[in-house]
Amino acid sequence: MSRIVQCEQFGGPEVLRVVDAEDPPLLPGEVRYDVRAFALNRADLMFLRGEHYTIPEFPSRIGQEAAGVVTEIGPGVTGFAVGDAVTAVPFFTQRHGVQGTSAITPAGFLTRMPREIDFARGTSLWMQYLTPWFAFVEVARLTKGDTLLVTAAASSAGLGAIQIARYLGVHTVATVRTPAKAELLYGQGADAVVVEGNGGLASAVREVSGGRGIDAAFDPIGGDSLLSYSGLLARGAVVLGYGTLSDRQPVVPVADMVRADAVFHPYSMFNHVIDPEQLARATRAILSGIDAGELDPVVDRVFPFAELLDAYRYMESNRQAGKIVVEVGD
């Protein structure tokens, strides 16, 4: 018997319920583990509201990132054993929602916990790092010395993007809404930080890029965001639109994009994580970066399981800088 988080109707965090549930038998290739911590994502809110590209069938489990200890191995699974500490790569079906005291994940979407990382940081790895990794390496194909623009850079994906860019030798210009978060962004490796609405983006891009312009933009805002930097794009630039924080679809300025021979790429990590070869390349590189101390997942705040709804409300407040984690305990 487990305690699982589920929803039975569309809505906000108030529709979530923690209920007792029998543990279903494992299917071939699956692993069951006791959850020690799970992370929240904006995709969870979209899922609750029926705005995600995965539409729930009620009642539905929720959640994509968790870390814990293996308790059972399904038929055909190799490479894991009972007692292993593991962390889940974001991959979602309703059967595989991970928020609760126990979760089931296909073995192909689990990795062993890196050495010397606790469960709160372990559950914060993959959405934070795989989202920018696939964007920069598999799509934009950035190389050392390129210049990247990261908007809404204090988000967990934004902080991960700055770290991954530094790991790849890519220069970063970051934008943020409040100056209070600028020091954090510099600490993660940003070469320049610009407060939105205060001007200075063009001069920062010129200085960081040596006058060439932006080779790639990592932009979760949508709406008019692209209009603020489309004139700063380097030739052949890739704009990676991976969200709509503005609650509006992106406006793409065609003339500026043509002048730069630039591409707007609607991006989701889930189109890449399902490719076993891409996933293997990414997880190897990221785990190497963690072992070398070059990557370090940023956790903003940890809530106990009893305060789950408070954790979701905190995410809705947009005050966080990094991952929001819920600890389940032993």
C-alpha positions as CSV (number, residue, x, y, z in Angstrom):
1,M,0.0,0.0,0.0
2,S,1.3,3.4,-1.0
3,R,0.2,7.1,-0.5
4,I,0.0,8.6,-4.0
5,V,-0.8,12.1,-5.3
6,Q,-3.6,12.1,-7.8
7,C,-6.3,14.3,-9.4
8,E,-9.8,13.5,-10.3
9,Q,-10.8,16.7,-12.2
10,F,-9.2,19.7,-13.9
11,G,-8.2,22.7,-11.8
12,G,-5.3,24.1,-9.7
13,P,-3.4,22.5,-6.9
14,E,-6.6,22.4,-4.8
15,V,-7.8,19.4,-6.9
16,L,-4.9,17.3,-5.8
17,R,-5.5,14.5,-3.3
18,V,-3.2,12.2,-1.4
19,V,-4.8,8.8,-1.2
20,D,-4.0,5.2,-0.2
21,A,-3.5,2.9,-3.2
22,E,-2.6,-0.7,-3.7
23,D,0.8,-1.2,-5.5
24,P,0.1,-2.6,-9.0
25,P,2.1,-5.5,-10.2
26,L,5.1,-4.6,-12.3
27,L,5.1,-5.0,-16.0
28,P,8.2,-6.2,-17.9
29,G,10.9,-3.6,-17.9
30,E,9.6,-1.7,-14.9
31,V,11.2,-0.9,-11.5
32,R,9.4,0.0,-8.3
33,Y,11.1,2.3,-5.7
34,D,10.3,4.0,-2.4
35,V,10.3,7.7,-3.2
36,R,12.5,9.8,-0.9
37,A,11.9,13.1,-2.7
38,F,10.1,14.4,-5.8
39,A,10.4,17.7,-7.7
40,L,7.6,20.0,-9.0
41,N,7.5,21.3,-12.5
42,R,5.3,23.8,-14.3
43,A,4.3,21.0,-16.6
44,D,2.5,19.6,-13.5
45,L,0.3,22.7,-13.3
46,M,-0.4,22.5,-17.1
47,F,-1.3,18.8,-16.7
48,L,-3.7,19.7,-13.9
49,R,-5.4,22.3,-16.0
50,G,-5.7,20.2,-19.1
51,E,-3.2,22.5,-21.0
52,H,-0.5,19.9,-21.3
53,Y,-0.1,17.8,-24.5
54,T,-0.7,14.8,-22.2
55,I,-4.3,14.9,-21.2
56,P,-5.2,13.1,-18.0
57,E,-7.8,10.3,-17.7
58,F,-9.2,10.5,-14.2
59,P,-8.2,9.5,-11.6
60,S,-4.7,10.2,-12.6
61,R,-1.3,10.2,-10.9
62,I,0.9,13.2,-11.4
63,G,4.6,14.0,-11.5
64,Q,7.7,13.3,-13.5
65,E,10.8,13.6,-11.3
66,A,11.6,11.5,-8.2
67,A,14.5,9.9,-6.5
68,G,14.4,6.9,-4.1
69,V,15.5,3.4,-3.3
70,V,14.6,0.3,-5.4
71,T,12.3,-2.1,-3.7
72,E,11.3,-4.4,-6.6
73,I,12.6,-5.3,-10.1
74,G,10.2,-6.3,-13.0
75,P,10.8,-9.0,-15.5
76,G,13.6,-8.5,-17.9
77,V,15.3,-5.6,-16.0
78,T,19.0,-5.7,-15.8
79,G,21.4,-3.1,-14.3
80,F,19.4,-2.4,-11.2
81,A,19.0,-4.2,-7.9
82,V,16.9,-3.9,-4.8
83,G,18.5,-1.3,-2.5
84,D,19.9,0.8,-5.3
85,A,19.5,4.6,-5.0
86,V,17.9,5.8,-8.3
87,T,16.6,9.0,-9.9
88,A,13.9,9.2,-12.6
89,V,14.4,10.8,-16.0
90,P,11.3,12.8,-16.9
91,F,9.0,10.5,-18.8
92,F,5.3,10.6,-18.3
93,T,2.3,8.4,-18.7
94,Q,-0.4,8.3,-16.1
95,R,0.8,4.9,-14.8
96,H,4.2,6.4,-14.2
97,G,3.3,9.5,-12.2
98,V,5.9,9.6,-9.4
99,Q,4.5,11.9,-6.7
100,G,3.8,9.8,-3.6
101,T,5.6,7.4,-1.3
102,S,6.2,4.8,-4.1
103,A,6.6,5.0,-7.8
104,I,7.1,2.8,-10.9
105,T,9.4,3.8,-13.8
106,P,10.6,1.9,-16.8
107,A,14.2,1.0,-16.3
108,G,15.2,2.9,-19.4
109,F,14.2,6.1,-17.7
110,L,16.1,5.5,-14.4
111,T,19.7,6.2,-13.6
112,R,21.7,5.5,-10.5
113,M,22.1,8.4,-8.1
114,P,25.4,10.2,-8.6
115,R,27.9,9.8,-5.7
116,E,27.7,12.3,-2.9
117,I,24.3,13.8,-4.0
118,D,21.4,13.7,-1.6
119,F,17.8,12.8,-2.7
120,A,16.6,16.4,-2.9
121,R,19.4,17.3,-5.4
122,G,19.1,13.9,-7.0
123,T,15.5,14.5,-8.0
124,S,16.4,17.9,-9.4
125,L,18.9,16.6,-12.0
126,W,17.2,15.7,-15.2
127,M,14.5,18.3,-16.1
128,Q,17.0,21.0,-15.0
129,Y,19.8,19.6,-17.2
130,L,18.3,17.6,-20.0
131,T,16.0,20.4,-21.1
132,P,19.0,22.7,-22.1
133,W,21.3,19.8,-23.0
134,F,19.1,18.5,-25.9
135,A,18.3,22.1,-27.0
136,F,22.0,23.2,-27.2
137,V,23.7,19.9,-28.3
138,E,21.1,18.1,-30.4
139,V,19.1,21.0,-31.9
140,A,21.2,24.2,-31.9
141,R,24.5,22.3,-32.0
142,L,26.3,25.1,-30.1
143,T,30.1,25.0,-30.0
144,K,32.7,26.6,-27.8
145,G,32.7,30.4,-28.0
146,D,29.1,30.7,-29.2
147,T,26.8,33.2,-27.5
148,L,23.5,32.1,-25.9
149,L,20.6,34.2,-24.6
150,V,18.7,32.8,-21.7
151,T,15.4,34.5,-20.8
152,A,13.6,34.0,-17.5
153,A,17.0,32.7,-16.4
154,A,16.2,32.3,-12.7
155,S,13.9,29.3,-13.4
156,S,15.3,25.9,-12.8
157,A,15.7,25.3,-16.5
158,G,17.3,28.7,-16.9
159,L,19.8,28.0,-14.2
160,G,20.5,24.6,-15.7
161,A,21.0,26.3,-19.1
162,I,23.6,28.6,-17.7
163,Q,25.5,25.7,-16.1
164,I,25.3,23.6,-19.2
165,A,26.4,26.5,-21.4
166,R,29.4,27.0,-19.1
167,Y,30.1,23.3,-19.3
168,L,30.1,23.5,-23.1
169,G,32.3,26.6,-23.2
170,V,29.4,28.7,-24.5
171,H,29.0,32.4,-23.4
172,T,25.7,33.4,-21.8
173,V,23.7,36.6,-21.6
174,A,20.9,36.1,-19.1
175,T,17.7,38.1,-18.5
176,V,15.8,38.3,-15.2
177,R,12.8,40.3,-13.9
178,T,14.4,41.6,-10.7
179,P,18.0,42.7,-9.9
180,A,17.9,40.6,-6.7
181,K,18.5,37.4,-8.7
182,A,21.5,38.8,-10.7
183,E,24.1,37.6,-8.2
184,L,22.7,34.1,-8.4
185,L,22.9,34.1,-12.2
186,Y,26.5,35.3,-12.2
187,G,27.3,32.6,-9.7
188,Q,26.0,29.9,-12.1
189,G,28.3,31.2,-14.8
190,A,26.4,33.9,-16.7
191,D,28.7,36.3,-18.5
192,A,26.2,39.2,-18.4
193,V,22.9,39.7,-16.6
194,V,20.3,42.2,-17.9
195,V,17.2,43.1,-15.9
196,E,14.1,43.1,-18.1
197,G,12.8,46.5,-19.0
198,N,15.9,48.3,-17.9
199,G,17.6,48.4,-21.3
200,G,21.2,47.2,-21.9
201,L,20.5,44.0,-23.7
202,A,22.0,45.1,-27.0
203,S,25.2,46.4,-25.4
204,A,25.5,43.2,-23.3
205,V,25.1,41.0,-26.4
206,R,27.6,43.0,-28.4
207,E,30.2,42.8,-25.6
208,V,29.8,39.1,-24.8
209,S,29.6,38.0,-28.5
210,G,32.3,40.3,-29.8
211,G,29.7,42.0,-32.0
212,R,28.5,38.9,-33.7
213,G,25.2,38.5,-32.0
214,I,23.1,35.7,-30.4
215,D,23.8,32.3,-31.8
216,A,20.9,30.7,-29.9
217,A,18.1,31.9,-27.6
218,F,16.6,29.7,-24.9
219,D,13.2,31.3,-24.3
220,P,10.2,30.0,-22.2
221,I,8.3,33.3,-22.2
222,G,6.4,33.3,-25.6
223,G,4.2,36.3,-26.5
224,D,6.3,39.3,-27.5
225,S,9.5,38.1,-26.0
226,L,11.3,37.4,-29.3
227,L,10.6,40.9,-30.5
228,S,12.9,42.2,-27.7
229,Y,16.0,40.5,-29.2
230,S,15.2,39.5,-32.8
231,G,17.4,42.4,-34.1
232,L,20.3,40.9,-32.1
233,L,20.4,37.5,-33.7
234,A,23.6,36.3,-35.4
235,R,23.3,34.8,-38.9
236,G,22.0,31.2,-38.7
237,A,20.7,31.7,-35.1
238,V,18.3,29.2,-33.5
239,V,15.5,30.5,-31.2
240,L,14.4,27.6,-28.9
241,G,10.9,28.4,-27.7
242,Y,10.1,26.0,-24.9
243,G,7.2,27.6,-23.0
244,T,4.5,30.2,-22.7
245,L,5.0,31.9,-19.3
246,S,3.3,34.9,-20.8
247,D,0.2,32.8,-21.4
248,R,0.5,33.8,-25.1
249,Q,1.8,32.0,-28.1
250,P,5.1,33.4,-29.4
251,V,5.0,36.2,-31.9
252,V,7.7,35.6,-34.6
253,P,9.0,38.7,-36.4
254,V,9.4,37.3,-39.9
255,A,11.5,40.1,-41.4
256,D,14.1,40.0,-38.6
257,M,14.3,36.2,-38.8
258,V,14.8,36.3,-42.6
259,R,17.5,39.0,-42.3
260,A,19.4,36.7,-39.9
261,D,18.6,33.5,-41.7
262,A,17.4,32.4,-38.3
263,V,15.0,29.6,-37.3
264,F,12.3,29.5,-34.6
265,H,12.2,26.0,-33.2
266,P,9.3,25.0,-30.9
267,Y,11.1,22.8,-28.5
268,S,10.3,20.1,-25.9
269,M,12.9,17.8,-24.3
270,F,10.3,15.0,-24.4
271,N,10.9,14.7,-28.2
272,H,14.5,13.8,-27.4
273,V,14.3,11.9,-24.2
274,I,12.5,9.1,-26.0
275,D,15.5,8.5,-28.3
276,P,17.7,5.9,-26.5
277,E,20.9,7.1,-28.2
278,Q,20.3,10.8,-27.5
279,L,19.3,10.0,-23.9
280,A,22.4,7.8,-23.3
281,R,24.7,10.5,-24.7
282,A,23.1,13.2,-22.6
283,T,23.1,11.2,-19.3
284,R,26.7,10.2,-19.7
285,A,27.8,13.7,-20.3
286,I,25.8,15.2,-17.4
287,L,26.8,12.6,-14.9
288,S,30.4,13.2,-15.9
289,G,29.9,16.9,-15.3
290,I,28.4,16.2,-11.9
291,D,31.2,13.8,-10.9
292,A,33.8,16.5,-11.9
293,G,32.0,19.2,-9.9
294,E,31.2,21.2,-13.0
295,L,27.4,20.8,-12.7
296,D,25.5,21.2,-9.4
297,P,21.7,21.1,-9.4
298,V,20.1,24.2,-7.8
299,V,17.4,23.5,-5.2
300,D,15.4,26.6,-4.2
301,R,13.3,25.1,-1.3
302,V,12.4,21.7,0.2
303,F,8.9,21.1,1.6
304,P,7.8,18.1,3.7
305,F,5.2,15.8,2.1
306,A,2.5,17.1,4.5
307,E,2.9,20.6,2.9
308,L,2.5,19.4,-0.7
309,L,-0.2,22.1,-1.5
310,D,2.0,24.8,-0.1
311,A,4.8,23.7,-2.4
312,Y,2.5,24.0,-5.4
313,R,1.3,27.4,-4.3
314,Y,4.9,28.5,-3.9
315,M,5.5,27.4,-7.5
316,E,2.5,29.4,-8.6
317,S,4.0,32.5,-6.9
318,N,7.0,32.6,-9.2
319,R,9.3,33.6,-6.3
320,Q,11.6,30.6,-6.7
321,A,15.0,30.4,-8.2
322,G,15.8,26.8,-8.8
323,K,13.9,23.5,-8.1
324,I,11.1,23.1,-5.7
325,V,11.4,19.7,-4.0
326,V,9.0,17.7,-1.7
327,E,10.7,15.3,0.7
328,V,8.9,12.1,1.5
329,G,11.4,10.6,4.0
330,D,12.4,7.1,4.7
